[in-house]
Amino acid sequence: MKVPIVANILKANDSIAQQNHEALRAKKIFAVNIMSSPGAGKTTLIERTINTLKGELKIGVIEGDIQSTHDSEIIAKTGAQVVQINTGGACHLDANMVSKAIEQLDLSSIDILLIENVGNLVCPSNFWLGEDKKVVLTSVPEGDDKPLKYPSIFLVSDAVIINKIDLLPYMTYDIDKVRQECLRIKPEIKIFQLSSKTGERFDEWIEWLKELRKEKLQG
Amino acid sequence: MKVPIVANILKANDSIAQQNHEALRAKKIFAVNIMSSPGAGKTTLIERTINTLKGELKIGVIEGDIQSTHDSEIIAKTGAQVVQINTGGACHLDANMVSKAIEQLDLSSIDILLIENVGNLVCPSNFWLGEDKKVVLTSVPEGDDKPLKYPSIFLVSDAVIINKIDLLPYMTYDIDKVRQECLRIKPEIKIFQLSSKTGERFDEWIEWLKELRKEKLQG
């Protein structure tokens, strides 16, 4: 009896996700679901993305956490629109939560919506929220075995960001091994290696975001 | 209808966990459930614990992962008995999985059983596996906001290990804030700050393990 229940939940989720997707498309908003382990640097990535694009593109943010408003307070300081979702225990966002959050945003003044999922390398894989693209972060101090050990989340992602490359000098981390393992799991995955803290190679990520948003507007 | 189902699952789990607990007690084995985010350093902690106690206490290890035998291969090199559990997607170990793993171990030659849970800061909190103590690792590069954002796993833990303190010089991390937040969540929690990589302050963790094992044998 267990598998059908899970299947029904996912079906119900996808139906709401489709509604979210259409609501965002109607407003010409490009949406990205950002997933990672706790502490891989999702919030810092979003913060620098907002600041880099300031004056050019308006970013809206949905912050997903088990509890607390810690991350949304950081984002609010940038001046971007932000809504916090507290899942109250759940280890991932779902489309219904995001639907409620979208209602709180002024969509007419958003070009790109960044959705920060709950810090978890397992649970978020199965749940489409209505986004256009999924991005998974993996950070250097987590170790170079993460794609091997948690392949599902890499498989569903359109891009992987290897974050915190400023820490490479202080640890053993085989970045080529990580790249190869990601490509083995999903040959078409886009791979970035950058530091959200120092800004090193951050421009490649920004260009990708801008390019995909343009494609969506033209498509 | 959802909450009762979850409650039944937890009740069934706890009943098997109790059997595991009794099987381990009969063999005078002290068991620890080690939980953390992916990449916080559980495997390195276990590896150094085995090597530090070599010749004094025999360690058995159960390795929990979504898939792969990556971690059990590392542990096997130490010469310790190790069994790998692949959860096939599940974001935590449960008592039934551990029960099956225990059957694969020669319990008569184990003094301490270390159970490495799936890398996840949310899901493992609710599942007792039959262990005597729960330990949560949080590593410096994950950032100093983890107890604030994931309090449940700290609340259920007997000890917290702040790992990778060798990286403190390279990042902003307020260790006093982390300690205070842990104590706010659970005043009686034991806090270690150490580096499993360099061995700095590792002796305090080893002494705690030995002391609690002795207490169990006497109790």
HADDOCK unambig.tbl for C-alpha pairs under 7 A between the chains (distance, minus, plus):
assign (segid A and resid 37 and name CA) (segid B and resid 37 and name CA) 6.38 0.50 0.50
assign (segid A and resid 37 and name CA) (segid B and resid 38 and name CA) 6.37 0.50 0.50
assign (segid A and resid 38 and name CA) (segid B and resid 37 and name CA) 6.38 0.50 0.50
assign (segid A and resid 38 and name CA) (segid B and resid 142 and name CA) 6.63 0.50 0.50
assign (segid A and resid 39 and name CA) (segid B and resid 142 and name CA) 3.90 0.50 0.50
assign (segid A and resid 39 and name CA) (segid B and resid 143 and name CA) 5.81 0.50 0.50
assign (segid A and resid 40 and name CA) (segid B and resid 142 and name CA) 6.32 0.50 0.50
assign (segid A and resid 66 and name CA) (segid B and resid 149 and name CA) 6.67 0.50 0.50
assign (segid A and resid 66 and name CA) (segid B and resid 150 and name CA) 6.70 0.50 0.50
assign (segid A and resid 67 and name CA) (segid B and resid 149 and name CA) 6.00 0.50 0.50
assign (segid A and resid 68 and name CA) (segid B and resid 149 and name CA) 6.13 0.50 0.50
assign (segid A and resid 91 and name CA) (segid B and resid 122 and name CA) 6.11 0.50 0.50
assign (segid A and resid 120 and name CA) (segid B and resid 120 and name CA) 6.32 0.50 0.50
assign (segid A and resid 122 and name CA) (segid B and resid 91 and name CA) 6.11 0.50 0.50
assign (segid A and resid 141 and name CA) (segid B and resid 141 and name CA) 6.40 0.50 0.50
assign (segid A and resid 142 and name CA) (segid B and resid 38 and name CA) 6.63 0.50 0.50
assign (segid A and resid 142 and name CA) (segid B and resid 39 and name CA) 3.89 0.50 0.50
assign (segid A and resid 142 and name CA) (segid B and resid 40 and name CA) 6.31 0.50 0.50
assign (segid A and resid 143 and name CA) (segid B and resid 39 and name CA) 5.79 0.50 0.50
assign (segid A and resid 149 and name CA) (segid B and resid 66 and name CA) 6.66 0.50 0.50
assign (segid A and resid 149 and name CA) (segid B and resid 67 and name CA) 5.99 0.50 0.50
assign (segid A and resid 149 and name CA) (segid B and resid 68 and name CA) 6.13 0.50 0.50
assign (segid A and resid 150 and name CA) (segid B and resid 66 and name CA) 6.68 0.50 0.50
